[in-house]
Amino acid sequence: MPIYVYQSNPGSGCDHCLNGFEKLQKVSAQPLLRCPRCGVPIRKLLTAPNLASKSPDLGERNIEKHGFTQYRKREKGVYEKTVGKGPKLIGEKN
């Protein structure tokens, strides 16, 4: 369930809603219209999402397991394959 932030208009309300407060609600739930403590009108604020995820495992075995190819820079304009399918070198000067 997402956490929404609510706040009253400046100059009205209690300390709870003047400073803004968080409310855990279902996405389908109706937004709050009034402060639960003092009853003044409040509005839902637009905030940045907090996305939690695990760091991807970019190890060579995992890269190859998922069908990707990894290249590392060998010299200017030349890349050498370290894992996966594909040509051994990319950008080799002839």
C-alpha positions as CSV (number, residue, x, y, z in Angstrom):
1,M,0.0,0.0,0.0
2,P,1.3,3.5,-0.8
3,I,1.9,6.2,1.8
4,Y,0.2,9.5,0.9
5,V,1.1,12.9,2.4
6,Y,-1.7,15.3,3.4
7,Q,-1.4,19.0,4.5
8,S,-3.8,21.8,5.3
9,N,-3.6,25.3,3.7
10,P,-1.1,27.7,5.3
11,G,-2.5,29.5,8.3
12,S,-5.3,27.0,9.1
13,G,-5.3,23.8,11.0
14,C,-3.4,22.2,13.9
15,D,0.3,21.3,14.1
16,H,-0.5,17.8,12.8
17,C,-1.8,19.0,9.4
18,L,0.0,22.3,9.1
19,N,3.4,20.4,8.9
20,G,1.9,17.6,6.8
21,F,1.3,14.0,7.8
22,E,1.6,10.6,6.2
23,K,-1.3,8.2,5.8
24,L,-1.0,4.5,4.6
25,Q,-3.9,3.9,2.3
26,K,-5.0,1.5,-0.4
27,V,-4.8,2.9,-3.9
28,S,-8.5,2.4,-4.2
29,A,-9.3,4.3,-1.0
30,Q,-11.0,7.7,-1.1
31,P,-8.5,10.5,-0.3
32,L,-8.9,12.2,3.1
33,L,-10.8,15.5,2.9
34,R,-10.4,16.7,6.5
35,C,-7.7,16.5,9.2
36,P,-8.4,13.6,11.5
37,R,-7.4,15.7,14.5
38,C,-8.9,19.2,14.0
39,G,-11.3,18.7,11.0
40,V,-10.0,21.5,8.7
41,P,-9.9,20.8,5.0
42,I,-6.7,19.2,3.8
43,R,-5.2,18.3,0.4
44,K,-3.2,15.3,-0.8
45,L,0.3,16.4,-1.8
46,L,2.2,15.2,-4.9
47,T,5.4,13.5,-3.7
48,A,8.2,11.6,-5.3
49,P,7.7,7.8,-5.1
50,N,10.0,5.7,-2.9
51,L,11.0,2.7,-4.9
52,A,12.7,0.0,-3.0
53,S,14.5,-2.7,-4.9
54,K,17.4,-5.0,-4.5
55,S,20.6,-4.1,-6.3
56,P,21.0,-6.1,-9.5
57,D,23.6,-8.8,-9.5
58,L,25.9,-7.8,-12.3
59,G,28.3,-10.7,-11.9
60,E,29.6,-12.3,-15.0
61,R,27.9,-15.6,-14.4
62,N,24.5,-13.8,-13.9
63,I,25.0,-11.7,-17.0
64,E,25.6,-14.8,-19.2
65,K,22.8,-16.8,-17.5
66,H,20.3,-14.1,-18.6
67,G,21.6,-14.1,-22.2
68,F,23.6,-10.9,-22.2
69,T,27.1,-10.2,-23.4
70,Q,29.6,-8.0,-21.6
71,Y,32.5,-6.1,-23.2
72,R,35.3,-4.2,-21.5
73,K,37.4,-1.5,-23.0
74,R,40.8,-2.9,-24.1
75,E,42.2,0.3,-25.7
76,K,40.8,3.4,-27.4
77,G,37.9,2.2,-29.7
78,V,38.5,-1.5,-29.0
79,Y,36.3,-3.6,-26.7
80,E,37.0,-7.2,-25.7
81,K,34.2,-9.7,-24.8
82,T,34.4,-10.9,-21.2
83,V,31.3,-13.1,-21.1
84,G,28.4,-14.1,-23.4
85,K,28.0,-14.7,-27.1
86,G,29.3,-12.5,-29.8
87,P,32.5,-11.4,-31.5
88,K,35.7,-11.6,-29.3
89,L,36.6,-8.0,-30.2
90,I,34.5,-5.0,-31.3
91,G,36.0,-2.0,-33.1
92,E,39.3,-3.8,-34.0
93,K,41.4,-1.7,-36.4
94,N,42.3,-3.5,-39.6
